[in-house]
Amino acid sequence: MKQRGRHRRRRRGQALRATLAGTALALTAAATLISTSQATSSGSPGALSRLSDSSQTARLSLQENLVAPSTLDTLTRRMGGNVGVAAVLDSADHSMRNEDDCAGSERAALPEEPTATRAYCWDGADAKARQWLPRSVTTSGDAYEDSTWGDHRVILAGWTHENQQAADDHRTGGPTRDDGLARVAFIDATDPHALTYRHALLVAPKDGGKNFEAVRSQLGGMVWYQDKLIVTARNGTALLAFDLRRILRTDVNSAAIGRVSGGYSADGYQYVLPTIGSYDLTGDTCTAGDDRAAPCFGSLSLDRTSAPDSLVATEASTPGGSDHARVWRYPYSTAPDRTGLLAAGYQGRVGASEVYVTKASGVSGVLSHTPAGTSETDWYVAQAPSGDGRHGTLWRQTDSGADVATCTADQSRACWGLRTASLSYWQETDELWTLTGTAAADTASGRVLYAVPLSAVDSSLE
């Protein structure tokens, strides 16, 4: 599948890279009054501290638990077979609005330094839904180096349902039944001027594959690598794995989730993505804000510059708090029969290969990247403010210091997006992707999916 149309896609990718590179250069030339905040500056998280104590790193170990292939095969067969990512994209029933069509309150959520080169707003219903919240983002640029899945360029956005503002939720069954449901928006980004999408519900097989149930997940982070999608579980207690080759179609449209009279239903969603396994912490139950306990997963990202490619994880932390957050990575497997899965050793154990501590609080996303020709890894840390209505801060940390852009308008550091989520780097186009509006209150201030060239981020710091 990956060979079809490869040369045509490469030419299209080269043209897009050229356009984005020109935009990034224009942004760099226009940037003024940008300063660098070093590790000694007030409020800076300073340098990352490497954590090498084996008793500490052991708390990050995972146990891989995969669903039996026979269970997955049974569910796939009973639901008529895999329909594929392309089928979801081709049946898109929502359109994203380009930046010019976004409301002023939505555009106000975009970063001030550096400026976004691409920005999109959700359709009317998703822009205003107070209980469904956007949480995470990953792309086909994470999945494969040529950035495509078949003939499509794809962005996935994770949404979770939270029990808030019950009066505004008019769906059958109410918020109690829906609380914690997780869905993924499959966004067709092949035409950068006309993005469309459709949601698929996350589910878990049961009864040997004869049935399924809802997955309850916060979706604080997710990474699409090769043919697998790994997401954070509910309350950050584990990671869940899904196979993009096993997207299934429901045949009954009802509020029920699972097998019903006449077939299968998923609360009105036409497509479901069943989990194929989990990665569970092997130590104590995670405890947020306790650096002596196992950390609760906050967000996830992919690092293609590590060897091997790795899944980067962050610890959930509270904005404005005094607790330090851990950031670490797990290596992906290089075995041909384990595409998209983590590198599991004896009895399915997965160990963290590198662990650091950042003094930044309220970490909403972290990306690690080693520039070509260098040996020092940059860690981009998105920090949420402690007060409502304020933009976030994007730090670049290493083991020797920390840098940050200063906003041109008010000389503050709150230059990043408004309540942003996880970070994802599209290496082919040098785009750093994230989304805003991760709280119910943000339906009034804007939910935006946007991209900033990583080169522009670096230029604003130098």
ABEGO torsion letter per residue (X at the ends): XAABGAAAAAAAAAAAAAAAAAAAAAAAAABBGBBBBBAABBGBAEBBBBBABAAAAAAABBBBBBBBAAAAAAAAAAAGEBAEAAAAAAABABBBBBAAABBAAAAAABBAOBBBABBBBBBAAAAABAABBBABBBBAAAABAAGBBEABBBBBBBBBBBBBGAAABABBGEAAAABGBBBBBBBBAABAABBBBBBBBBBBBBGGGABBBBBBBAGABBBBBEABBBBBBBGGABBBBBBAAABBBBABBBABBEBBBGEBBBGGBABBBBBAEBBBBABBBBBBGBAABBBBBBBBBBBAABOBBBBBBBBBBBBGBABBBBBBBBBBBABAAABGBBBBBBGGBBBBABBBBBABBGBABBBBBBBBGBABBBBBBBBBBABBGBBBBBBBBBAAEBBBBBBAAAGBABABBBGBBBBBBBAAAGBBBBBBGABAAAAAAEBBBBBBBAAAAAAAAX
